[in-house]
Amino acid sequence: QVQLVESGGGLVQAGGSLRLSCAASGSIFRIDYMGWYRQAPGKQRELVARITSGGSTNYADSVKGRFTISRDNAKNTVYLQMNSLKPEDTAVYYCNTHFTLRGEYWGQGTQVTVSS
């Protein structure tokens, strides 16, 4: 059994910053990749950023240059530093992790609200 625990969401003014964290725990053999998705009301869930075990990253075009994903392999934790936040970044953000031999898991979601 594995768990993903997210933290760091909240309310921030436009132009502000937030940092999300997602820690994986439990019976972990290896993590292939970790990432963040988001879902705004009435919209489909979309990939925000992903980082592989080797450190390769990819980002949604809408967040490039503003968000940075990083990973602490020793702590099985992924971070999403979000700068220059915009009202359109408002969404529930979900941690997504693929574990070798166990498959894909999702976190419970954390709300990010950016006021204009």
Buried (B, 14 or more C-beta within 10 A) or exposed (E): EBEBBBEBBEEBEEEBEBBBBBBBEEEBEEBBBBBBBBBBEEEEBEBBBBBBBEEEBBBBEEBEEBBBBBBEEEEBBBBBBBBEBBEEBBBBBBBBBBBEEBEEBEBEBBEBBBEE
